[in-house]
Amino acid sequence: MALRALVTRKALTGGLGLGSQTIRAMQTFSHSLPDLPYDYGALEPVISAEIMKLHHQKHHQTYVTNFNKALEQLIDVMDKGDAPTIVRLQSAIKFNGGGHINHSIFWKNLAPVREGGGDPPKGSLGLAIDTHFGSLESLIVKMNAEGAALQGSGWVWLGLDREFNRLLVETTENQDPLVTKGANLVPLLGIDVWEHAYYLQYKNVKPDYLKSIWHVMNWKYASEVYETECP
């Protein structure tokens, strides 16, 4: 089941409309850390093996662990009708669930150069990028600028607005998924601009990280999502 189907927009934006049956169904899946589709060192020299291992095994695993824990606690307090704790847990579910969703997409957005990482998009997505942004180069400049300007921690996204059938660039703060900016938005590419994604290698020079990551961007995955959502 697609990750975005597991967490409704209402839950992620802090709404309290989840029934206990919905929460129990979500918790039954017992979310787990996905395997990477490549070795930790496969994205070098763009992203070091050390960063990838820490990012995946420590940071992403923490989001998964805390997401499952928050869901278990929410079931218990909903049965008890403990309204203050229900409200408090909403933020934990949004943050940790969002972290799990975002990182699960992020790993798929990357690919080793020998497996096509960095190859430009082709087909319908390539044409859509030219239509909406003028060129791939213009899109990259825009996403890099948005990511560099983002204060604090967050993500920069290339998304598809299914309602208007158009591409857009958006940023989200902290671990907010793209869906928090609109129920019709589907993430095609997401770049993690939290410091843990680059600091060990790029120090405080975030623009260098943003410039380099395009060399391992998996446009094939983005194209597959686009063609599924916009046949």
C-alpha positions as CSV (number, residue, x, y, z in Angstrom):
1,M,0.0,0.0,0.0
2,A,1.4,3.4,-0.9
3,L,2.7,5.4,2.1
4,R,0.5,8.4,1.4
5,A,-2.6,6.1,1.6
6,L,-1.6,5.1,5.1
7,V,-1.6,8.6,6.6
8,T,-4.5,10.8,5.7
9,R,-4.0,14.5,5.1
10,K,-6.3,15.3,8.0
11,A,-4.1,13.4,10.4
12,L,-0.9,14.8,9.2
13,T,-2.1,18.4,9.5
14,G,-3.2,17.9,13.1
15,G,-6.8,17.2,12.6
16,L,-8.6,15.1,15.2
17,G,-10.9,13.3,12.8
18,L,-9.3,9.9,13.0
19,G,-11.5,7.2,14.5
20,S,-10.1,4.4,16.6
21,Q,-10.7,1.9,13.9
22,T,-8.6,3.9,11.4
23,I,-5.8,4.3,14.0
24,R,-5.9,0.5,14.7
25,A,-5.7,-0.2,11.0
26,M,-2.6,2.0,10.7
27,Q,-0.9,0.5,13.7
28,T,-1.6,-3.0,12.4
29,F,0.8,-2.4,9.6
30,S,3.7,-1.8,12.1
31,H,5.7,0.5,9.9
32,S,9.3,-0.6,9.3
33,L,12.5,0.8,7.9
34,P,12.7,0.1,4.2
35,D,15.8,-1.4,2.7
36,L,17.9,0.9,0.5
37,P,17.9,-0.1,-3.2
38,Y,21.7,0.4,-3.3
39,D,24.7,0.1,-1.0
40,Y,25.5,2.9,1.5
41,G,28.6,3.8,-0.6
42,A,26.9,3.6,-4.0
43,L,26.2,7.4,-4.2
44,E,29.8,8.5,-3.5
45,P,31.3,10.9,-4.1
46,V,28.1,12.9,-4.1
47,I,26.9,11.5,-0.7
48,S,29.3,9.6,1.5
49,A,28.7,6.2,2.8
50,E,29.0,7.5,6.4
51,I,26.2,10.0,5.8
52,M,23.9,7.5,4.1
53,K,24.4,4.9,6.9
54,L,23.7,7.4,9.7
55,H,20.8,9.0,7.8
56,H,19.2,5.6,7.1
57,Q,20.0,3.5,10.2
58,K,19.7,6.3,12.8
59,H,17.6,9.2,11.6
60,H,15.0,7.3,9.5
61,Q,14.8,4.4,12.0
62,T,14.1,6.9,14.8
63,Y,11.1,8.3,12.8
64,V,9.8,4.8,12.2
65,T,10.2,3.8,15.9
66,N,8.6,7.0,17.2
67,F,5.8,6.8,14.7
68,N,4.8,3.3,15.7
69,K,5.1,4.3,19.4
70,A,2.8,7.3,18.9
71,L,0.2,5.3,17.1
72,E,0.2,2.7,19.9
73,Q,-0.2,5.4,22.5
74,L,-3.0,7.1,20.5
75,I,-5.1,3.9,20.4
76,D,-4.8,3.6,24.2
77,V,-5.7,7.2,24.9
78,M,-8.6,7.3,22.4
79,D,-10.1,4.3,24.2
80,K,-9.8,6.2,27.4
81,G,-11.1,9.5,26.0
82,D,-8.0,11.3,27.1
83,A,-8.5,14.5,25.0
84,P,-5.3,16.4,26.1
85,T,-3.0,13.5,25.3
86,I,-4.8,12.9,22.0
87,V,-4.1,16.4,21.0
88,R,-0.4,16.2,22.1
89,L,0.1,13.0,20.1
90,Q,-1.1,14.5,16.9
91,S,2.1,16.5,16.6
92,A,4.3,13.4,17.2
93,I,2.3,11.5,14.5
94,K,2.7,14.3,12.1
95,F,6.4,14.8,12.7
96,N,7.5,11.1,12.8
97,G,5.0,9.9,10.3
98,G,6.1,12.7,8.0
99,G,9.7,11.8,8.5
100,H,9.0,8.2,7.6
101,I,7.0,9.1,4.5
102,N,9.5,11.7,3.3
103,H,12.6,9.6,3.7
104,S,11.0,6.5,2.1
105,I,10.5,8.8,-1.0
106,F,13.9,10.3,-0.7
107,W,15.8,7.0,-1.0
108,K,13.9,6.2,-4.2
109,N,14.7,9.6,-5.6
110,L,18.4,8.8,-5.6
111,A,20.3,6.3,-7.7
112,P,24.0,5.5,-8.4
113,V,25.4,7.0,-11.5
114,R,26.1,3.5,-12.9
115,E,22.3,2.8,-12.6
116,G,21.1,6.0,-14.3
117,G,21.5,8.5,-11.5
118,G,21.7,12.0,-12.9
119,D,20.3,11.0,-16.3
120,P,17.8,13.7,-17.4
121,P,14.1,12.9,-17.5
122,K,12.7,11.7,-20.8
123,G,9.2,11.2,-22.2
124,S,6.1,12.9,-20.7
125,L,7.8,14.2,-17.6
126,G,10.6,15.8,-19.6
127,L,8.1,17.5,-21.8
128,A,6.1,18.7,-18.8
129,I,9.2,20.2,-17.2
130,D,10.0,22.1,-20.4
131,T,6.4,23.3,-20.5
132,H,6.2,24.5,-16.9
133,F,9.7,25.6,-16.2
134,G,11.3,26.3,-19.6
135,S,14.0,23.7,-19.2
136,L,15.4,21.1,-16.8
137,E,18.2,23.6,-16.0
138,S,15.7,26.2,-15.0
139,L,13.9,23.8,-12.7
140,I,17.2,22.8,-11.0
141,V,18.1,26.5,-10.5
142,K,14.6,27.1,-9.0
143,M,14.7,24.1,-6.6
144,N,18.3,24.9,-5.5
145,A,17.3,28.5,-4.8
146,E,14.2,27.4,-2.8
147,G,16.2,24.8,-0.9
148,A,19.0,27.2,0.0
149,A,16.6,29.9,1.1
150,L,14.6,27.5,3.4
151,Q,15.4,28.6,7.0
152,G,15.9,25.9,9.5
153,S,15.1,22.3,8.5
154,G,12.8,21.0,5.8
155,W,12.4,19.7,2.3
156,V,12.2,21.1,-1.3
157,W,9.8,19.3,-3.7
158,L,9.0,18.9,-7.3
159,G,5.3,18.0,-7.1
160,L,2.4,17.3,-9.4
161,D,-0.9,19.1,-8.8
162,R,-3.4,16.4,-10.0
163,E,-6.3,18.9,-9.9
164,F,-4.8,21.2,-12.5
165,N,-2.4,18.7,-14.1
166,R,0.6,21.0,-13.5
167,L,4.1,20.7,-12.0
168,L,5.2,22.9,-9.1
169,V,8.1,23.5,-6.7
170,E,7.2,23.7,-3.0
171,T,9.0,23.7,0.3
172,T,7.8,22.1,3.6
173,E,9.2,22.8,7.0
174,N,10.5,20.1,9.4
175,Q,9.1,16.7,8.3
176,D,5.9,17.9,6.8
177,P,5.0,15.9,3.8
178,L,4.1,17.6,0.5
179,V,0.4,16.6,1.0
180,T,0.2,19.2,3.9
181,K,0.4,21.9,1.2
182,G,-2.5,20.5,-0.7
183,A,-4.5,17.2,-0.9
184,N,-4.0,17.0,-4.6
185,L,-0.2,17.3,-4.5
186,V,1.9,14.2,-5.4
187,P,5.7,14.3,-4.7
188,L,7.8,13.4,-7.7
189,L,11.2,14.4,-6.2
190,G,12.0,15.5,-2.7
191,I,15.4,16.8,-1.4
192,D,16.1,16.6,2.3
193,V,17.7,19.9,3.4
194,W,18.0,19.0,7.1
195,E,21.7,19.4,8.1
196,H,21.9,15.7,8.9
197,A,21.6,15.0,5.2
198,Y,24.8,16.8,4.2
199,Y,26.7,18.4,7.1
200,L,29.3,15.7,7.7
201,Q,30.4,16.2,4.0
202,Y,29.4,19.7,3.0
203,K,29.6,21.4,6.4
204,N,27.5,24.6,6.3
205,V,27.7,25.0,2.5
206,K,24.2,23.8,1.7
207,P,24.2,25.2,-1.9
208,D,27.1,22.9,-2.7
209,Y,25.1,19.9,-1.5
210,L,22.1,21.0,-3.5
211,K,24.2,21.5,-6.6
212,S,25.8,18.0,-6.3
213,I,22.8,15.9,-5.5
214,W,21.4,16.3,-9.1
215,H,24.3,14.0,-10.2
216,V,22.5,11.1,-8.4
217,M,18.9,12.1,-9.0
218,N,16.7,9.2,-10.1
219,W,14.5,10.7,-12.8
220,K,13.4,7.3,-13.8
221,Y,11.5,6.9,-10.6
222,A,10.0,10.4,-10.8
223,S,8.9,9.6,-14.4
224,E,7.2,6.4,-13.3
225,V,5.2,8.3,-10.6
226,Y,4.3,11.0,-13.0
227,E,3.1,8.6,-15.7
228,T,1.0,6.7,-13.1
229,E,-0.6,9.9,-11.7
230,C,-0.9,11.6,-15.1
231,P,-1.4,8.9,-17.8
